[in-house]
Amino acid sequence: MNWDDVRMFLAVARSGQILSASKRLGVNHATLSRRVTALEESLKTRLLIRRTNGCDLTAEGEIFVHAAERMETEMLAAQAQIGRIDTVIAGTVRVGAPDGFGVSFLAPRLGRLTARFPELRIQLVPIPRSFSLSQREADIAITLERPEQGRLISSKLTDYTLGLYASQDYLAANGTLETIEDLKSHRRIGYVEDLIFTASLNFTGEVMRSWDASFEISSATGQTEAVRSSAGVGILHNYIARQYPELIRILPETTIRRAYWTTYHESARDLVRVRTVADFLQELVTAEHRIFV
């Protein structure tokens, strides 16, 4: 298998067109088409469905593109180590993030980065219970705790806080709360306990010994929506809850503190696109640090 053929296939897969990929690579489109065909022949499978208005990946192409991007990551890292530094901010960077931070904070803001670097593609995905940076399930992971194992580079992204919230309608119908003890007579919303994959998500134990939620949701955004709908009282991220005027913070002296960490595999240390995205994430939270307090 010729690495140059793989590199050209990636350009076509990312642009969706042989002609536009050939212009970006600076090669004749017929030459590019032949190189992709040579790759398909070496793999003995069809990677692209070629149409008059573009190209689509076959099922095998979808599988191979992920392997090709891992190959690209290792190749660029090797080039950087021997002095051929990756200077073009292009290609795909997959960011894995908790759903609350990913959906409520990153999704509305990451478009600024792709506007700044048109050849950069961002994939924002939820962080599952377990994931692998070395296998490129994410290039950059935002986690609730600093990873302790693996060849990883981590730095604190930001501290943030959580508090108790209920909707205006819920409080009007069920009365206000003056003490933590009052929570026992109210419906409570929390995480699905057997799906809590990190101790950092066990917020409820810091508020009361037995939270005993009547409505359990394994999603921070889902819990926010449930509280907004007057389903009960919940522990919500302050930077998310403040976006909704119908949510009222109750017992404001009860504050829970956590942190987000940015982590990527050390093999990506010299990849400009990964560093660019990591720096942009820090730029975002630094510019808006007050919302996380």
Backbone as CSV, one residue per row, in Angstrom:
resi,resn,N_x,N_y,N_z,CA_x,CA_y,CA_z,C_x,C_y,C_z
1,MET,0.849,-1.198,0.000,0.000,0.000,0.000,0.884,1.248,0.000
2,ASN,0.588,2.158,-0.907,1.369,3.381,-1.059,0.770,4.484,-0.174
3,TRP,1.594,5.044,0.743,1.073,6.083,1.641,0.562,7.284,0.856
4,ASP,1.219,7.630,-0.239,0.776,8.776,-1.024,-0.633,8.548,-1.571
5,ASP,-0.932,7.299,-1.938,-2.292,6.983,-2.399,-3.298,7.156,-1.265
6,VAL,-2.899,6.748,-0.066,-3.782,6.901,1.098,-4.022,8.376,1.375
7,ARG,-2.977,9.171,1.307,-3.102,10.610,1.542,-4.063,11.251,0.537
8,MET,-3.983,10.827,-0.711,-4.865,11.379,-1.739,-6.305,10.924,-1.537
9,PHE,-6.480,9.678,-1.122,-7.828,9.192,-0.818,-8.451,10.025,0.305
10,LEU,-7.679,10.345,1.331,-8.198,11.158,2.429,-8.659,12.527,1.941
11,ALA,-7.906,13.106,1.029,-8.293,14.421,0.502,-9.632,14.342,-0.217
12,VAL,-9.850,13.267,-0.978,-11.123,13.091,-1.682,-12.246,12.831,-0.672
13,ALA,-11.980,11.987,0.318,-13.002,11.661,1.319,-13.435,12.909,2.078
14,ARG,-12.487,13.800,2.347,-12.800,15.010,3.118,-13.534,16.060,2.285
15,SER,-13.203,16.146,1.022,-13.836,17.173,0.186,-15.099,16.675,-0.487
16,GLY,-15.186,15.355,-0.684,-16.358,14.790,-1.357,-16.304,14.924,-2.862
17,GLN,-15.201,15.445,-3.397,-15.061,15.629,-4.842,-13.612,15.423,-5.260
18,ILE,-13.418,14.713,-6.362,-12.062,14.508,-6.866,-11.484,15.817,-7.387
19,LEU,-12.310,16.627,-8.062,-11.810,17.869,-8.644,-11.321,18.850,-7.582
20,SER,-12.133,19.074,-6.538,-11.716,20.018,-5.493,-10.523,19.478,-4.719
21,ALA,-10.472,18.153,-4.512,-9.327,17.557,-3.814,-8.058,17.714,-4.649
22,SER,-8.194,17.559,-5.950,-7.016,17.679,-6.817,-6.475,19.106,-6.799
23,LYS,-7.369,20.092,-6.748,-6.935,21.491,-6.680,-6.199,21.759,-5.380
24,ARG,-6.720,21.207,-4.274,-6.068,21.439,-2.977,-4.703,20.764,-2.920
25,LEU,-4.600,19.576,-3.547,-3.334,18.846,-3.522,-2.356,19.342,-4.584
26,GLY,-2.881,20.063,-5.592,-2.009,20.549,-6.654,-1.639,19.476,-7.652
27,VAL,-2.546,18.517,-7.893,-2.304,17.468,-8.885,-3.469,17.449,-9.874
28,ASN,-3.219,16.862,-11.041,-4.257,16.718,-12.047,-5.353,15.783,-11.549
29,HIS,-6.629,16.121,-11.828,-7.719,15.308,-11.286,-7.701,13.892,-11.839
30,ALA,-7.229,13.718,-13.077,-7.139,12.371,-13.650,-6.073,11.552,-12.916
31,THR,-4.974,12.216,-12.575,-3.916,11.541,-11.806,-4.435,11.134,-10.436
32,LEU,-5.150,12.039,-9.791,-5.710,11.731,-8.476,-6.671,10.558,-8.558
33,SER,-7.509,10.540,-9.582,-8.454,9.442,-9.747,-7.716,8.118,-9.922
34,ARG,-6.640,8.125,-10.710,-5.861,6.896,-10.902,-5.223,6.424,-9.603
35,ARG,-4.754,7.383,-8.780,-4.101,7.001,-7.520,-5.111,6.360,-6.564
36,VAL,-6.321,6.895,-6.524,-7.346,6.305,-5.670,-7.720,4.921,-6.185
37,THR,-7.807,4.782,-7.496,-8.094,3.458,-8.078,-6.993,2.465,-7.724
38,ALA,-5.747,2.919,-7.759,-4.624,2.042,-7.396,-4.736,1.586,-5.945
39,LEU,-5.173,2.498,-5.070,-5.356,2.134,-3.667,-6.459,1.092,-3.535
40,GLU,-7.560,1.303,-4.235,-8.663,0.338,-4.182,-8.204,-1.033,-4.673
41,GLU,-7.393,-1.043,-5.717,-6.899,-2.316,-6.246,-5.967,-3.007,-5.269
42,SER,-5.146,-2.208,-4.567,-4.237,-2.814,-3.591,-4.996,-3.391,-2.397
43,LEU,-6.124,-2.767,-2.058,-6.954,-3.249,-0.948,-7.982,-4.285,-1.393
44,LYS,-8.120,-4.414,-2.730,-9.092,-5.341,-3.315,-10.516,-5.043,-2.842
45,THR,-10.836,-3.753,-2.777,-12.188,-3.344,-2.397,-12.470,-1.951,-2.950
46,ARG,-13.740,-1.631,-3.083,-14.145,-0.317,-3.578,-14.348,0.624,-2.401
47,LEU,-13.687,1.777,-2.442,-13.757,2.736,-1.348,-14.707,3.893,-1.636
48,LEU,-14.836,4.240,-2.918,-15.641,5.401,-3.302,-16.688,5.031,-4.344
49,ILE,-17.849,5.655,-4.224,-18.856,5.626,-5.282,-18.721,6.946,-6.023
50,ARG,-18.275,6.906,-7.264,-17.985,8.122,-8.017,-19.215,8.534,-8.813
51,ARG,-19.649,9.758,-8.584,-20.809,10.303,-9.281,-20.373,11.550,-10.044
52,THR,-21.250,12.015,-10.926,-20.911,13.205,-11.708,-20.785,14.453,-10.837
53,ASN,-21.503,14.466,-9.706,-21.480,15.652,-8.834,-20.671,15.452,-7.555
54,GLY,-19.902,14.373,-7.491,-19.085,14.149,-6.293,-18.857,12.682,-6.018
55,CYS,-18.351,12.391,-4.821,-18.048,11.019,-4.424,-18.651,10.729,-3.051
56,ASP,-19.114,9.511,-2.878,-19.579,9.039,-1.583,-18.716,7.866,-1.157
57,LEU,-18.508,7.731,0.143,-17.764,6.587,0.656,-18.649,5.346,0.653
58,THR,-18.084,4.229,0.255,-18.773,2.959,0.432,-18.684,2.555,1.908
59,ALA,-19.338,1.466,2.270,-19.231,0.988,3.652,-17.776,0.669,3.984
60,GLU,-17.073,0.066,3.028,-15.654,-0.235,3.243,-14.827,1.059,3.318
61,GLY,-15.245,2.064,2.520,-14.559,3.353,2.568,-14.717,4.036,3.909
62,GLU,-15.917,3.923,4.500,-16.160,4.499,5.830,-15.232,3.872,6.854
63,ILE,-15.037,2.572,6.756,-14.142,1.879,7.692,-12.694,2.297,7.449
64,PHE,-12.311,2.340,6.158,-10.909,2.609,5.844,-10.519,4.047,6.156
65,VAL,-11.457,4.999,6.029,-11.089,6.396,6.260,-10.614,6.600,7.694
66,HIS,-11.210,5.869,8.646,-10.761,5.996,10.042,-9.353,5.420,10.209
67,ALA,-9.096,4.280,9.551,-7.747,3.703,9.609,-6.747,4.631,8.933
68,ALA,-7.166,5.245,7.822,-6.272,6.147,7.093,-5.932,7.377,7.922
69,GLU,-6.897,7.882,8.687,-6.631,9.055,9.523,-5.692,8.705,10.665
70,ARG,-5.797,7.477,11.178,-4.823,7.051,12.207,-3.427,6.960,11.598
71,MET,-3.354,6.441,10.364,-2.064,6.379,9.669,-1.506,7.786,9.460
72,GLU,-2.390,8.714,9.087,-1.975,10.097,8.861,-1.424,10.709,10.145
73,THR,-2.110,10.452,11.256,-1.655,10.991,12.536,-0.249,10.509,12.861
74,GLU,-0.013,9.207,12.702,1.306,8.655,13.008,2.360,9.172,12.029
75,MET,1.997,9.293,10.759,2.950,9.775,9.763,3.346,11.229,10.035
76,LEU,2.360,12.079,10.332,2.665,13.483,10.602,3.481,13.641,11.880
77,ALA,3.167,12.805,12.885,3.942,12.863,14.120,5.392,12.468,13.854
78,ALA,5.590,11.442,13.023,6.950,11.013,12.683,7.687,12.098,11.911
79,GLN,6.989,12.737,10.968,7.608,13.813,10.198,8.013,14.963,11.102
80,ALA,7.157,15.275,12.065,7.469,16.373,12.982,8.696,16.054,13.815
81,GLN,8.817,14.793,14.233,9.940,14.404,15.091,11.271,14.469,14.356
82,ILE,11.241,14.300,13.027,12.508,14.351,12.281,12.698,15.691,11.585
83,GLY,11.832,16.665,11.943,12.064,18.018,11.464,11.147,18.507,10.378
84,ARG,10.316,17.623,9.807,9.361,18.065,8.797,8.073,18.425,9.512
85,ILE,8.004,19.636,10.010,6.919,20.047,10.897,5.615,20.230,10.129
86,ASP,4.543,19.691,10.697,3.198,19.863,10.146,2.758,21.315,10.358
87,THR,2.674,22.069,9.261,2.347,23.485,9.408,0.972,23.844,8.849
88,VAL,0.347,22.953,8.094,-0.950,23.241,7.495,-2.056,22.857,8.474
89,ILE,-2.933,23.813,8.773,-4.039,23.532,9.692,-5.197,23.025,8.853
90,ALA,-5.221,21.719,8.663,-6.213,21.074,7.821,-6.434,19.662,8.341
91,GLY,-7.510,19.046,7.883,-7.819,17.687,8.301,-8.870,17.665,9.390
92,THR,-9.045,16.499,9.969,-10.111,16.268,10.940,-9.563,16.191,12.357
93,VAL,-10.236,16.859,13.276,-9.943,16.720,14.705,-11.242,16.366,15.401
94,ARG,-11.233,15.230,16.061,-12.423,14.772,16.780,-12.299,15.150,18.256
95,VAL,-13.271,15.916,18.736,-13.292,16.368,20.125,-14.376,15.599,20.863
96,GLY,-13.981,14.877,21.890,-14.948,14.180,22.735,-15.197,14.995,23.987
97,ALA,-16.469,15.203,24.323,-16.793,16.062,25.465,-18.028,15.545,26.180
98,PRO,-18.148,15.795,27.498,-19.388,15.485,28.205,-20.540,16.210,27.540
99,ASP,-21.736,15.628,27.592,-22.830,16.188,26.796,-23.186,17.614,27.201
100,GLY,-23.142,17.938,28.491,-23.490,19.290,28.913,-22.543,20.313,28.332
101,PHE,-21.251,20.090,28.468,-20.254,21.017,27.955,-20.238,21.020,26.430
102,GLY,-20.346,19.832,25.844,-20.293,19.733,24.393,-21.466,20.411,23.708
103,VAL,-22.673,20.102,24.176,-23.880,20.632,23.516,-24.117,22.092,23.871
104,SER,-24.030,22.421,25.161,-24.409,23.765,25.598,-23.324,24.811,25.397
105,PHE,-22.048,24.410,25.478,-20.982,25.404,25.364,-20.224,25.302,24.043
106,LEU,-19.737,24.111,23.696,-18.881,24.004,22.522,-19.636,24.111,21.199
107,ALA,-20.767,23.424,21.086,-21.472,23.386,19.797,-21.785,24.781,19.245
108,PRO,-22.221,25.748,20.068,-22.498,27.077,19.513,-21.247,27.894,19.189
109,ARG,-20.064,27.412,19.572,-18.858,28.228,19.452,-17.797,27.660,18.511
110,LEU,-17.798,26.356,18.268,-16.722,25.758,17.476,-16.777,26.159,16.007
111,GLY,-17.931,26.647,15.554,-18.010,27.125,14.178,-17.059,28.277,13.903
112,ARG,-16.715,29.029,14.933,-15.756,30.132,14.757,-14.394,29.597,14.313
113,LEU,-14.054,28.402,14.807,-12.753,27.825,14.472,-12.730,27.336,13.031
114,THR,-13.805,26.694,12.584,-13.834,26.230,11.198,-13.935,27.405,10.231
115,ALA,-14.535,28.517,10.678,-14.551,29.716,9.836,-13.147,30.297,9.724
116,ARG,-12.384,30.197,10.792,-11.012,30.716,10.809,-10.096,29.858,9.949
117,PHE,-10.324,28.535,9.955,-9.487,27.595,9.199,-10.402,26.718,8.337
118,PRO,-10.699,27.136,7.115,-11.680,26.433,6.280,-11.329,24.991,5.951
119,GLU,-10.048,24.634,6.006,-9.661,23.259,5.686,-9.665,22.354,6.910
120,LEU,-10.059,22.903,8.037,-10.139,22.128,9.271,-11.554,21.599,9.454
121,ARG,-11.673,20.322,9.771,-12.975,19.718,10.037,-13.028,19.297,11.511
122,ILE,-14.066,19.745,12.199,-14.236,19.399,13.615,-15.359,18.381,13.752
123,GLN,-15.086,17.337,14.503,-16.120,16.363,14.869,-16.306,16.449,16.383
124,LEU,-17.508,16.785,16.812,-17.820,16.873,18.238,-18.654,15.662,18.607
125,VAL,-18.123,14.834,19.512,-18.798,13.583,19.860,-18.917,13.471,21.382
126,PRO,-19.927,12.757,21.869,-20.032,12.564,23.316,-18.974,11.597,23.816
127,ILE,-18.511,11.817,25.027,-17.552,10.907,25.655,-18.322,9.737,26.244
128,PRO,-18.051,8.515,25.801,-18.729,7.356,26.389,-18.097,6.957,27.706
129,ARG,-18.596,5.879,28.267,-18.069,5.418,29.555,-16.578,5.133,29.468
130,SER,-16.129,4.543,28.357,-14.699,4.319,28.138,-14.386,4.669,26.688
131,PHE,-13.185,5.145,26.449,-12.798,5.550,25.102,-11.289,5.444,24.995
132,SER,-10.807,5.478,23.748,-9.374,5.345,23.508,-8.869,6.503,22.670
133,LEU,-7.924,7.259,23.216,-7.281,8.314,22.442,-6.285,7.724,21.455
134,SER,-5.625,6.624,21.844,-4.624,6.025,20.969,-5.258,5.427,19.723
135,GLN,-6.521,4.979,19.806,-7.209,4.411,18.654,-8.087,5.432,17.936
136,ARG,-7.927,6.705,18.299,-8.607,7.827,17.663,-10.132,7.788,17.785
137,GLU,-10.622,7.269,18.903,-12.033,7.453,19.195,-12.271,8.929,19.519
138,ALA,-11.212,9.611,19.913,-11.207,11.075,20.020,-9.758,11.522,19.888
139,ASP,-9.546,12.663,19.235,-8.196,13.240,19.180,-7.936,14.058,20.440
140,ILE,-8.972,14.769,20.880,-8.909,15.547,22.113,-10.113,15.149,22.958
141,ALA,-9.873,14.822,24.200,-10.963,14.463,25.101,-11.059,15.502,26.212
142,ILE,-12.282,15.900,26.495,-12.530,16.764,27.641,-13.174,15.894,28.702
143,THR,-12.480,15.746,29.809,-12.915,14.819,30.843,-13.178,15.557,32.156
144,LEU,-13.858,14.853,33.059,-14.183,15.427,34.358,-13.075,15.198,35.378
145,GLU,-12.143,14.342,35.045,-11.009,14.067,35.924,-9.749,13.978,35.080
146,ARG,-8.620,14.251,35.667,-7.351,14.139,34.944,-6.982,12.658,34.825
147,PRO,-6.798,12.157,33.598,-6.422,10.749,33.446,-5.091,10.460,34.139
148,GLU,-5.039,9.298,34.777,-3.836,8.951,35.541,-2.935,7.983,34.795
149,GLN,-3.456,7.343,33.739,-2.673,6.323,33.052,-2.603,6.624,31.560
150,GLY,-1.582,6.051,30.908,-1.447,6.199,29.474,-0.478,7.302,29.089
151,ARG,-0.098,7.290,27.803,0.836,8.289,27.276,0.028,9.510,26.833
152,LEU,-0.428,10.263,27.831,-1.364,11.346,27.583,-0.809,12.685,28.062
153,ILE,-1.235,13.726,27.379,-0.898,15.102,27.778,-2.184,15.752,28.250
154,SER,-2.221,16.181,29.507,-3.441,16.740,30.096,-3.171,18.106,30.699
155,SER,-4.182,18.948,30.650,-4.116,20.240,31.322,-5.516,20.640,31.751
156,LYS,-5.604,21.375,32.847,-6.922,21.801,33.312,-7.468,22.847,32.352
157,LEU,-8.697,22.622,31.900,-9.352,23.569,31.010,-10.030,24.664,31.818
158,THR,-10.854,24.274,32.779,-11.515,25.261,33.636,-12.161,24.569,34.829
159,ASP,-12.267,25.298,35.911,-13.137,24.876,37.010,-14.553,25.332,36.673
160,TYR,-15.545,24.668,37.260,-16.923,25.103,37.080,-17.730,24.709,38.310
161,THR,-18.935,25.263,38.401,-19.759,25.006,39.581,-21.138,24.507,39.175
162,LEU,-21.790,23.847,40.130,-23.157,23.369,39.971,-23.970,23.819,41.173
163,GLY,-25.287,23.903,40.991,-26.160,24.299,42.089,-27.528,23.659,41.954
164,LEU,-28.368,23.886,42.936,-29.727,23.346,42.953,-30.661,24.289,42.212
165,TYR,-31.523,23.710,41.356,-32.446,24.506,40.561,-33.832,23.865,40.510
166,ALA,-34.831,24.726,40.357,-36.197,24.308,40.068,-36.807,25.367,39.165
167,SER,-37.871,25.010,38.477,-38.512,25.993,37.608,-39.455,26.882,38.422
168,GLN,-39.756,28.051,37.871,-40.708,28.954,38.530,-42.055,28.271,38.736
169,ASP,-42.517,27.547,37.715,-43.817,26.877,37.818,-43.799,25.792,38.886
170,TYR,-42.686,25.058,38.969,-42.604,24.007,39.991,-42.681,24.605,41.389
171,LEU,-41.924,25.665,41.631,-41.919,26.291,42.951,-43.273,26.915,43.281
172,ALA,-43.938,27.475,42.269,-45.262,28.055,42.516,-46.261,26.979,42.927
173,ALA,-46.112,25.787,42.366,-47.053,24.708,42.659,-46.687,23.911,43.903
174,ASN,-45.389,23.870,44.243,-44.945,22.986,45.325,-44.312,23.702,46.511
175,GLY,-44.171,25.006,46.448,-43.605,25.749,47.565,-42.099,25.887,47.477
176,THR,-41.579,26.872,48.184,-40.144,27.144,48.173,-39.419,26.222,49.150
177,LEU,-38.086,26.203,49.029,-37.246,25.391,49.907,-36.372,26.326,50.728
178,GLU,-36.322,26.087,52.017,-35.523,26.914,52.916,-34.274,26.194,53.410
179,THR,-34.320,24.859,53.477,-33.193,24.063,53.988,-33.015,22.806,53.141
180,ILE,-31.880,22.166,53.300,-31.638,20.887,52.624,-32.685,19.859,53.030
181,GLU,-33.108,19.896,54.286,-34.134,18.948,54.758,-35.418,19.071,53.946
182,ASP,-35.708,20.283,53.463,-36.924,20.490,52.677,-36.911,19.696,51.372
183,LEU,-35.713,19.341,50.902,-35.616,18.568,49.659,-36.328,17.217,49.765
184,LYS,-36.407,16.682,50.968,-37.009,15.360,51.160,-38.484,15.324,50.768
185,SER,-39.129,16.468,50.787,-40.554,16.512,50.447,-40.794,16.969,49.008
186,HIS,-39.732,17.007,48.211,-39.853,17.429,46.811,-39.368,16.326,45.869
187,ARG,-39.905,16.332,44.653,-39.437,15.402,43.626,-38.022,15.795,43.210
188,ARG,-37.159,14.804,43.075,-35.759,15.075,42.763,-35.354,14.386,41.451
189,ILE,-34.495,15.055,40.723,-33.994,14.562,39.441,-32.502,14.283,39.590
190,GLY,-32.034,13.165,39.044,-30.615,12.832,39.169,-30.148,11.912,38.061
191,TYR,-28.889,11.466,38.162,-28.311,10.535,37.200,-28.819,9.118,37.452
192,VAL,-28.778,8.283,36.411,-29.026,6.853,36.568,-27.815,6.288,37.301
193,GLU,-28.020,5.826,38.512,-26.884,5.535,39.392,-25.929,4.489,38.840
194,ASP,-26.452,3.416,38.223,-25.535,2.372,37.753,-24.828,2.754,36.456
195,LEU,-25.131,3.933,35.907,-24.439,4.421,34.721,-23.465,5.550,35.040
196,ILE,-23.288,5.854,36.319,-22.301,6.858,36.712,-20.914,6.243,36.556
197,PHE,-20.151,6.719,35.554,-18.874,6.081,35.233,-17.671,6.781,35.853
198,THR,-17.894,7.883,36.576,-16.801,8.561,37.255,-17.325,9.170,38.552
199,ALA,-16.493,9.186,39.561,-16.911,9.726,40.859,-17.301,11.194,40.761
200,SER,-16.780,11.896,39.760,-17.091,13.327,39.615,-18.560,13.578,39.306
201,LEU,-19.262,12.549,38.789,-20.685,12.708,38.488,-21.573,12.426,39.690
202,ASN,-20.990,11.995,40.780,-21.786,11.692,41.970,-21.994,12.966,42.783
203,PHE,-22.781,13.898,42.199,-23.009,15.190,42.847,-23.907,15.064,44.077
204,THR,-24.877,14.187,43.977,-25.966,14.191,44.961,-25.479,13.900,46.374
205,GLY,-24.441,13.060,46.484,-23.940,12.720,47.807,-23.359,13.907,48.547
206,GLU,-23.007,14.973,47.824,-22.484,16.172,48.461,-23.590,17.107,48.936
207,VAL,-24.822,16.794,48.543,-25.961,17.615,48.951,-26.735,16.942,50.079
208,MET,-27.079,15.671,49.886,-27.769,14.923,50.932,-27.419,13.450,50.794
209,ARG,-27.483,12.740,51.890,-27.004,11.361,51.936,-27.758,10.468,50.952
210,SER,-29.066,10.576,50.922,-29.862,9.741,50.024,-30.698,10.631,49.116
211,TRP,-30.221,10.829,47.901,-30.937,11.699,46.961,-32.219,11.032,46.473
212,ASP,-32.140,9.728,46.184,-33.322,8.919,45.850,-34.210,9.628,44.819
213,ALA,-33.651,9.842,43.634,-34.363,10.577,42.592,-35.590,9.824,42.100
214,SER,-36.644,10.558,41.823,-37.839,9.947,41.231,-37.733,9.910,39.711
215,PHE,-36.798,10.686,39.158,-36.598,10.750,37.710,-35.099,10.758,37.475
216,GLU,-34.575,9.683,36.884,-33.138,9.560,36.642,-32.853,9.677,35.144
217,ILE,-31.875,10.517,34.804,-31.527,10.765,33.403,-30.006,10.747,33.286
218,SER,-29.478,9.955,32.375,-28.020,9.842,32.255,-27.470,10.887,31.295
219,SER,-27.900,12.119,31.457,-27.475,13.207,30.587,-27.687,14.532,31.302
220,ALA,-26.664,15.372,31.289,-26.783,16.685,31.940,-27.794,17.566,31.224
221,THR,-27.794,17.533,29.897,-28.765,18.337,29.160,-30.172,17.805,29.372
222,GLY,-30.303,16.480,29.481,-31.613,15.900,29.754,-32.137,16.309,31.116
223,GLN,-31.270,16.348,32.113,-31.681,16.788,33.440,-32.117,18.254,33.419
224,THR,-31.396,19.070,32.674,-31.776,20.486,32.563,-33.174,20.621,31.973
225,GLU,-33.455,19.864,30.928,-34.774,19.936,30.298,-35.864,19.433,31.238
226,ALA,-35.543,18.415,32.027,-36.532,17.898,32.977,-36.860,18.938,34.049
227,VAL,-35.831,19.624,34.551,-36.072,20.664,35.553,-36.860,21.807,34.931
228,ARG,-36.529,22.171,33.702,-37.282,23.234,33.020,-38.759,22.877,32.854
229,SER,-39.039,21.596,32.699,-40.420,21.154,32.495,-41.187,20.989,33.801
230,SER,-40.555,21.373,34.926,-41.178,21.303,36.258,-41.325,19.879,36.773
231,ALA,-40.421,18.985,36.327,-40.472,17.608,36.799,-39.924,17.452,38.210
232,GLY,-39.182,18.450,38.697,-38.624,18.352,40.037,-37.431,19.267,40.224
233,VAL,-36.689,19.006,41.305,-35.498,19.779,41.651,-34.277,19.012,41.165
234,GLY,-33.309,19.718,40.576,-32.114,19.047,40.086,-30.847,19.813,40.399
235,ILE,-29.726,19.107,40.310,-28.403,19.722,40.457,-27.889,19.982,39.048
236,LEU,-27.816,21.243,38.668,-27.471,21.601,37.300,-26.186,22.410,37.232
237,HIS,-25.548,22.341,36.068,-24.377,23.173,35.819,-24.833,24.630,35.795
238,ASN,-24.198,25.467,36.571,-24.612,26.870,36.626,-24.499,27.559,35.271
239,TYR,-23.452,27.248,34.500,-23.277,27.938,33.226,-24.350,27.533,32.213
240,ILE,-24.981,26.384,32.415,-26.090,25.973,31.550,-27.397,26.549,32.071
241,ALA,-27.654,26.391,33.370,-28.933,26.805,33.952,-29.178,28.302,33.802
242,ARG,-28.099,29.100,33.857,-28.267,30.555,33.771,-28.791,31.011,32.406
243,GLN,-28.768,30.131,31.434,-29.276,30.491,30.110,-30.802,30.535,30.073
244,TYR,-31.450,29.990,31.109,-32.903,29.849,31.096,-33.524,30.655,32.240
245,PRO,-34.193,31.754,31.918,-34.750,32.619,32.970,-35.826,31.941,33.810
246,GLU,-36.436,30.874,33.301,-37.471,30.183,34.077,-36.905,29.292,35.171
247,LEU,-35.571,29.109,35.178,-34.934,28.301,36.216,-34.507,29.193,37.377
248,ILE,-34.844,28.763,38.575,-34.534,29.523,39.788,-33.524,28.739,40.613
249,ARG,-32.450,29.411,40.991,-31.482,28.745,41.872,-32.019,28.764,43.289
250,ILE,-32.008,27.602,43.910,-32.488,27.491,45.287,-31.333,27.088,46.195
251,LEU,-31.415,27.478,47.443,-30.349,27.212,48.415,-28.982,27.535,47.805
252,PRO,-28.770,28.788,47.418,-27.542,29.151,46.686,-26.255,28.926,47.471
253,GLU,-26.366,28.746,48.779,-25.160,28.447,49.551,-24.645,27.040,49.262
254,THR,-25.473,26.216,48.628,-25.066,24.860,48.248,-24.417,24.913,46.874
255,THR,-23.107,24.814,46.845,-22.355,24.894,45.591,-21.428,23.693,45.478
256,ILE,-21.439,23.070,44.329,-20.571,21.923,44.044,-19.534,22.363,43.018
257,ARG,-18.292,21.995,43.247,-17.208,22.433,42.355,-16.585,21.231,41.643
258,ARG,-16.362,21.404,40.365,-15.729,20.386,39.543,-14.792,21.063,38.546
259,ALA,-14.132,20.270,37.709,-13.210,20.817,36.701,-13.297,20.006,35.420
260,TYR,-12.998,20.657,34.306,-12.835,19.984,33.027,-11.350,19.943,32.689
261,TRP,-10.935,18.827,32.125,-9.541,18.639,31.709,-9.482,18.380,30.212
262,THR,-8.474,18.934,29.553,-8.227,18.661,28.143,-7.092,17.651,28.040
263,THR,-7.325,16.591,27.256,-6.337,15.517,27.146,-6.202,15.068,25.700
264,TYR,-4.967,14.850,25.256,-4.744,14.216,23.958,-3.530,13.304,24.061
265,HIS,-3.425,12.372,23.127,-2.345,11.391,23.150,-1.030,12.060,22.775
266,GLU,0.042,11.611,23.382,1.327,12.272,23.136,1.783,12.136,21.689
267,SER,1.272,11.149,20.950,1.620,11.019,19.530,1.081,12.179,18.712
268,ALA,0.095,12.916,19.257,-0.481,14.065,18.554,0.163,15.384,18.980
269,ARG,1.187,15.313,19.823,1.821,16.513,20.375,2.287,17.469,19.274
270,ASP,2.810,16.931,18.175,3.395,17.777,17.140,2.439,18.052,15.979
271,LEU,1.185,17.663,16.106,0.220,17.928,15.046,-0.386,19.309,15.251
272,VAL,-0.146,20.198,14.297,-0.593,21.573,14.444,-2.102,21.655,14.573
273,ARG,-2.829,20.827,13.821,-4.292,20.911,13.880,-4.823,20.553,15.264
274,VAL,-4.198,19.573,15.917,-4.640,19.185,17.258,-4.291,20.272,18.261
275,ARG,-3.080,20.787,18.180,-2.690,21.865,19.091,-3.556,23.103,18.876
276,THR,-3.896,23.373,17.619,-4.727,24.545,17.311,-6.094,24.428,17.970
277,VAL,-6.690,23.242,17.883,-8.003,23.047,18.494,-7.894,23.110,20.013
278,ALA,-6.871,22.478,20.574,-6.693,22.513,22.026,-6.499,23.952,22.516
279,ASP,-5.716,24.728,21.783,-5.508,26.133,22.159,-6.800,26.932,22.040
280,PHE,-7.605,26.616,21.016,-8.859,27.335,20.824,-9.838,27.034,21.959
281,LEU,-9.868,25.794,22.417,-10.728,25.445,23.546,-10.350,26.265,24.779
282,GLN,-9.045,26.380,25.022,-8.589,27.181,26.155,-8.928,28.650,25.949
283,GLU,-8.801,29.110,24.724,-9.140,30.500,24.397,-10.619,30.780,24.705
284,LEU,-11.481,29.833,24.354,-12.916,30.010,24.587,-13.241,30.136,26.073
285,VAL,-12.743,29.197,26.871,-13.119,29.210,28.290,-12.445,30.363,29.033
286,THR,-11.273,30.770,28.577,-10.608,31.923,29.199,-11.405,33.195,28.936
287,ALA,-11.900,33.344,27.714,-12.652,34.541,27.350,-13.974,34.626,28.118
288,GLU,-14.543,33.460,28.460,-15.849,33.444,29.116,-15.774,32.801,30.497
289,HIS,-14.649,32.972,31.166,-14.429,32.264,32.440,-15.464,32.597,33.492
290,ARG,-16.064,33.787,33.412,-17.016,34.190,34.457,-18.265,33.300,34.490
291,ILE,-18.630,32.720,33.350,-19.868,31.926,33.351,-19.692,30.613,34.100
292,PHE,-18.442,30.190,34.316,-18.195,28.910,34.968,-18.110,29.020,36.491
293,VAL,-18.121,30.224,37.015,-17.985,30.422,38.448,-19.277,30.024,39.156
